[in-house]
Amino acid sequence: MRKRDWELSIGILFLMGGLIGLSPVAYPDGQRRVSELRPGSGRVFLYTANKLGVPILKASIKIENGFSEQGKSLYEVHASVDSLEYYGWLFRMNNRFVSTMEAETCSPIRYVKIIDQEGLFGERKNYHQTLLFDYPNKRIVAEKAEKKERQEFPLLSETFDPLSMFAKYYLKEEIHPGQNISMSVFDGVKLRKMVFYSKKEKVNSKIYGEVESVCIESSTSFSTFEDKEGKIRICYVADGEKTPILIELELPIGNIKFELESIGGS
């Protein structure tokens, strides 16, 4: 696989970092339930990515509570993607993402990307990008530390970075099967507008076995592949906890599955 293909796959994962929390769960008692974090607590989801049944990447998403800034309570969501050691001769990844957002609304304040990756068939990428969400001036300021680059983008209503979208829908919202979910996510490269379709089905999970789940799926085009279309599919346990057990990418280069290995918290 070409290095740019791997880069796209990882970019898609953390586009989906914003979508993992889309919580499309039908509750048997008909009552609304959302995940909650106590002050100072956190929650961690650990995944293994497989292609053709072979493990290729480890990924994690961690939500932390108990921060404050200028008198406002905040959440932080940390995400990471690491290649497995035995692929070092072919490609290496050590990518980190952090979103800081207001706890009440999950509106993003900062989104940081630290990219460190290289491969046998492509050049090394090593950069640090920060997105600042400037609500008074209705703009997003994107800065790259190494080259001192600065760009500005319009900040539209209900715009999220990938991980603040994750937190909003994992912690605050619920979505039921049969709904169509439209959203916009800005990751520092492109504003993506997507529509997800949800349905209920049984899914095999490493930690739960076969379990009743609600899955959402969306088609989207990928500029790296000459705008060819692929799909994103995310499945959650339909038990009120909204655990995201499976993330599947149907790419022009083949399918990649991120399967939940464990859940941690404090």
C-alpha positions, 0 to 999 in steps of 0.5 A: 500500500502506498504511504499516501493511502495509509495517511488517508486511512488514518485521517479518516479514522480521526474524521470518525473520531468525531463520529464515534460518539454519534450514539444511535441507540434505541433504549428499551425503556424509552427513556433518554440516557447519555453517558456522564463523566464525574469531575476528574474522571475519564474514559478510554477506548482501545482499538486494534485495526485489522486488514484482511484479518491481520493487525496493522495499527493500535488506536485509542480515544480518551475523554477527560473531565475536570479541566477549567479555563477562564472560568469555564469547565472543559473536556479534553479528548485525546486520540492516538494511532500507532503502527505495530513494531513489526511493520517498522521496515514498511511504515511507522506512525506515531500520531496524536490528536487533542481537542479541548472543548466547553463541557456544557456544549462541547463547542471546540476551543482548540484542536491539535494534531501532532503528525509523525509518520514515514514509510518505505514508499513516501516522504516523512511527515512531521508537523504540529498543527493547531486550530483555534476556534475564534467565536467572536470573529467567526473564524478558525485560525490554523497554525503550523508551528514548524513553518509558522504558517497561518490560515483562516477559515470561516467558522459556521454555526455548529462546526466541530473538529472530529473529537469534539463531535465525538464528545458531543454525541457520546456525552450529550446526545442520542440518536435512534435507528432509522434516522438520517444524521447530517453533519459538518466536521473541520479537521484543518484540511477540509470541511466535510459534509456527510449524511449517516444512515442508522439501522439496528443489527447484531454485531460480533464483538471481541469483548461482548460476543454477538450483541444487539447494536445500532450501526450508522453508515455514510458514503463519502469521496476521497480526494486522495483516490481521485474522488472515488467513493468509499464508506464509513460504518460505526456500530454501538451496543444498544444498551444505553452505554453507547459503547462504540465496538466497531469502526469499519472503513470501506476504502478504494484500497480495501477494507479496514476494521477497528475493533474494540479491545478494551474499555478503561476509566477512572 
